[in-house]
């Protein structure tokens, strides 16, 4: 559906930003190769992650909320995505890079294994849950995707990519009123997004028509 393509674009941008971030932290020529087989749950492929350094993105979210120019707002949103992608841990960033590479190569089972490890090693990192939510959706499991989106929003309620994904899934399952609420929440964070504005207008019109 058209509106879910908005969330897909946001999440695709997130995937690209995460891959670029990981490459900037660990040069490609020195990256250890990911394991070729799925590691047992009791034996992680990477050492435990250290504590994450908080990122001062509150000012960026405030700027995004105030900005009414779509192009400038898009630039601010890109900065927020980059900050959200940085876990502050080289280990977690490396696992995220491996996951992004596996997704690109359509090795979904391997990607899921890497993302499972991210959520175990650093459960407070929202983007690990968000990436896994995206993967679950592409694998056809909307229920698991929604469960992971809920985990993202527990950790970062302003995560507009997760809200867009939630709205798209709710629309696909015919839950228009809940989808409208998700888009409205999205617009309180990212009010200059014209696609989201259009989604709200059309959903509002559809819901009003159903009531008459």
C-alpha positions as CSV (number, residue, x, y, z in Angstrom):
1,X,0.0,0.0,0.0
2,X,1.1,3.6,-0.7
3,X,1.3,4.7,2.9
4,X,3.4,1.7,4.0
5,X,5.9,2.6,1.3
6,X,6.6,5.7,3.4
7,X,7.6,3.6,6.4
8,X,9.6,1.3,4.1
9,X,11.6,4.2,2.7
10,X,12.3,5.5,6.2
11,X,13.5,2.1,7.3
12,X,15.5,1.6,4.2
13,X,17.3,4.9,4.9
14,X,17.9,3.6,8.4
15,X,19.5,0.4,7.0
16,X,21.8,2.5,4.8
17,X,22.8,4.9,7.6
18,X,23.6,2.0,9.9
19,X,25.8,0.3,7.4
20,X,27.7,3.5,6.6
21,X,28.1,4.2,10.4
22,X,29.6,0.8,11.0
23,X,32.0,1.1,8.2
24,X,33.2,4.5,9.5
25,X,33.8,2.9,13.0
26,X,35.6,-0.2,11.8
27,X,37.4,0.1,8.4
28,X,36.2,-2.5,5.9
29,X,39.7,-3.8,5.3
30,X,40.0,-4.8,9.0
31,X,36.5,-6.1,9.6
32,X,36.4,-9.7,10.8
33,X,34.2,-11.9,8.6
34,X,30.8,-12.9,10.0
35,X,30.4,-16.5,10.9
36,X,29.2,-18.7,8.1
37,X,26.9,-20.7,10.3
38,X,24.4,-19.8,12.9
39,X,25.9,-19.7,16.4
40,X,24.3,-21.5,19.3
41,X,22.2,-19.3,21.6
42,X,24.6,-20.0,24.4
43,X,27.7,-18.9,22.4
44,X,27.5,-15.4,21.0
45,X,29.6,-14.7,18.0
46,X,30.9,-11.4,19.5
47,X,32.0,-10.4,23.0
48,X,29.4,-8.6,25.2
49,X,28.9,-4.9,24.4
50,X,30.0,-2.2,26.8
51,X,27.7,0.6,28.1
52,X,26.4,2.9,25.4
53,X,27.3,6.6,25.4
54,X,24.1,8.6,25.4
55,X,23.7,10.8,22.3
56,X,22.4,14.4,22.7
57,X,19.6,14.1,20.1
58,X,16.9,15.9,22.1
59,X,17.9,19.2,20.4
60,X,17.5,17.5,17.0
61,X,14.1,16.2,17.9
62,X,13.1,19.7,19.0
63,X,14.4,21.2,15.8
64,X,12.5,18.6,13.8
65,X,9.3,19.4,15.7
66,X,9.7,23.2,14.9
67,X,10.8,22.9,11.3
68,X,8.0,23.4,8.7
69,X,10.2,23.3,5.6
70,X,10.1,19.7,4.2
71,X,13.6,19.7,2.8
72,X,15.2,21.1,5.9
73,X,13.2,18.8,8.1
74,X,14.4,15.8,6.0
75,X,18.0,16.8,6.7
76,X,17.3,17.0,10.5
77,X,15.6,13.6,10.3
78,X,18.6,12.1,8.6
79,X,20.8,13.4,11.5
80,X,18.4,11.8,14.0
81,X,18.6,8.5,12.1
82,X,22.4,8.6,12.2
83,X,22.4,9.2,15.9
84,X,19.8,6.5,16.6
85,X,21.9,4.0,14.6
86,X,25.0,4.6,16.6
87,X,24.9,2.2,19.5
88,X,28.1,3.5,21.0
89,X,29.5,0.0,21.0
90,X,31.9,-1.3,18.3
91,X,30.6,-4.8,18.9
92,X,26.9,-3.9,18.4
93,X,27.7,-1.7,15.4
94,X,29.6,-4.6,13.8
95,X,26.7,-7.0,14.4
96,X,24.4,-4.4,12.8
97,X,26.7,-4.1,9.8
98,X,26.7,-7.9,9.4
99,X,22.9,-7.9,9.7
100,X,22.6,-5.2,7.0
101,X,24.9,-7.1,4.7
102,X,23.0,-10.4,5.2
103,X,19.7,-8.6,4.5
104,X,21.1,-7.1,1.3
105,X,22.2,-10.6,0.3
106,X,18.7,-12.1,1.2
107,X,20.3,-14.2,3.9
108,X,17.4,-13.5,6.3
109,X,18.1,-16.3,8.7
110,X,21.6,-15.1,9.3
111,X,20.5,-11.5,9.6
112,X,17.9,-12.5,12.2
113,X,20.5,-14.3,14.2
114,X,22.8,-11.2,14.2
115,X,19.8,-9.0,15.3
116,X,18.8,-11.5,18.0
117,X,22.3,-11.1,19.4
118,X,22.1,-7.3,19.3
119,X,18.9,-7.3,21.3
120,X,20.5,-9.7,23.9
121,X,23.8,-7.9,24.1
122,X,22.3,-4.4,24.3
123,X,18.5,-4.6,25.0
124,X,18.4,-0.8,25.6
125,X,19.5,0.0,22.0
126,X,16.3,0.8,20.1
127,X,17.6,0.4,16.6
128,X,18.4,-3.3,17.2
129,X,14.7,-3.9,17.8
130,X,13.7,-1.6,14.9
131,X,15.9,-3.4,12.4
132,X,14.5,-6.7,13.6
133,X,11.0,-5.4,13.3
134,X,11.7,-4.4,9.6
135,X,13.2,-7.9,9.0
136,X,10.2,-9.7,10.5
137,X,7.9,-7.6,8.3
138,X,9.8,-8.4,5.1
139,X,9.7,-12.1,6.2
140,X,5.9,-11.9,6.4
141,X,5.5,-11.9,10.1
142,X,3.6,-8.8,11.0
143,X,2.8,-10.0,14.5
144,X,6.5,-10.3,15.4
145,X,7.2,-7.0,13.7
146,X,4.6,-5.2,15.8
147,X,6.0,-6.8,19.0
148,X,9.5,-5.4,18.1
149,X,8.1,-2.0,17.2
150,X,6.5,-1.9,20.7
151,X,10.0,-2.5,22.1
152,X,11.4,0.3,20.1
153,X,8.8,2.8,21.3
154,X,9.3,1.7,24.9
155,X,13.0,2.8,24.5
156,X,12.5,5.8,22.2
157,X,8.9,7.0,21.9
158,X,10.0,9.6,19.3
159,X,11.2,7.0,16.9
160,X,9.3,8.2,13.8
161,X,10.5,5.2,11.6
162,X,8.9,2.8,14.1
163,X,5.7,4.8,14.2
164,X,5.5,4.8,10.4
165,X,6.0,1.1,10.3
166,X,3.3,0.6,13.0
167,X,0.9,2.8,11.0
168,X,1.6,0.9,7.8
169,X,0.9,-2.5,9.4
170,X,-2.2,-1.2,11.1
171,X,-3.5,0.1,7.7
172,X,-2.7,-3.2,6.0
173,X,-4.8,-5.1,8.6
174,X,-7.7,-2.7,8.3
175,X,-7.3,-1.0,11.7
176,X,-7.7,2.5,10.3
177,X,-8.5,4.3,13.5
178,X,-5.4,2.9,15.2
179,X,-3.4,3.7,12.1
180,X,-4.6,7.3,12.2
181,X,-3.5,7.6,15.8
182,X,0.0,6.3,14.9
183,X,0.3,8.8,12.0
184,X,-0.9,11.6,14.3
185,X,1.8,10.6,16.8
186,X,4.3,10.6,13.9
187,X,3.3,14.1,12.9
188,X,3.7,15.5,16.5
189,X,7.4,14.5,16.1
190,X,7.9,15.1,12.4
191,X,5.2,17.6,11.4
192,X,6.8,18.7,8.0
193,X,6.4,15.2,6.5
194,X,4.0,15.8,3.6
195,X,3.4,12.1,2.9
196,X,2.3,11.6,6.6
197,X,0.1,14.6,6.3
198,X,-1.6,13.1,3.3
199,X,-2.0,9.8,5.1
200,X,-3.7,11.5,8.0
201,X,-6.0,13.5,5.7
202,X,-7.0,10.5,3.6
203,X,-7.5,8.2,6.6
204,X,-9.6,10.9,8.4
205,X,-11.7,11.2,5.3
206,X,-12.1,7.4,5.0
207,X,-13.1,7.0,8.7
208,X,-15.5,9.9,8.5
209,X,-17.1,8.3,5.4
210,X,-17.5,5.0,7.1
211,X,-19.4,6.6,10.0
212,X,-22.0,8.3,7.8
